[in-house]
Amino acid sequence: MRYVVLGLTLVAALVVSVLGFRGDTSRKPPLEIFPDMDRQPKLRPQEPNALLPNGRSSQFLVEGTVARGTPFAAIPKNTGRVLGVTNFVETLPMKITSQLLARGRDRYAISCLPCHGAQGDGNGITKKIGAMAVVANLHDARIVKLPDGELFHVISEGRNLMGGYRANVTIDDRWAIVAYLRALQRSRLAFEDELSTAERAQLK
Ligand code: HEC
């Protein structure tokens, strides 16, 4: 019996010397039998990191990122208007690429061509069959001069006799159509320095 008591005392002393008293503070890392998933490899913000191409663990925001909770109308891309005023944005809020133009051409053919015609001059099928009497000619000088944001607005909300296509055409596609519309208009226009001297003389 004496040896049992002695043995238990020794074991208790050993456990306390290795593990310490409950509530003790220690600078050594704790003994962990089951670490679960407490420690995992991860990137900390603001630290260098060789894995990512620019060597940073914090990456830049993706272009076009908006803060959570930003109201829909507070983003010019959604409305075509400059933030805080009712003016329309002058130019597309995105880069013009051949893909964007191709998409715009595709969407124009679906949503606009039946009325405005393949060339945009307002001679679509709806006029030929008499369903619509007058359809705007998109090469009209007044329409050419409209800011990009206003064209976006017309597509979204409609104007006068034309209905809005907000429900049928996504925001990105509406801008793609605006880009294609500009290309269509440009096809019938020239800058003065593109003209021959004879043509320029005719202008005067
Ligand atoms: C159902 C026929 C129809 C379709 C489809 C249609 N439009 Fe129109 N659009 C019209 C008519 C009609 C007008 C002239 C409205 C008026 O002034 O009364 C017009 C006017 C316009 C104008 C001139 C607005 C202004 O300031 O006078 C633009 C720009 C335009 N449409 C672009 C588009 C684009 C881009 C699409 C494709 C997304 C489209 N339209 C689809 C019938 C249509």
Residues whose N, C-alpha, C, O or C-beta is under 5 A from the ligand:
A	BS01	HEC	S111 C112 C115 V134 V135 A136 V154 I155 R159 N160 L161 M162 Y165
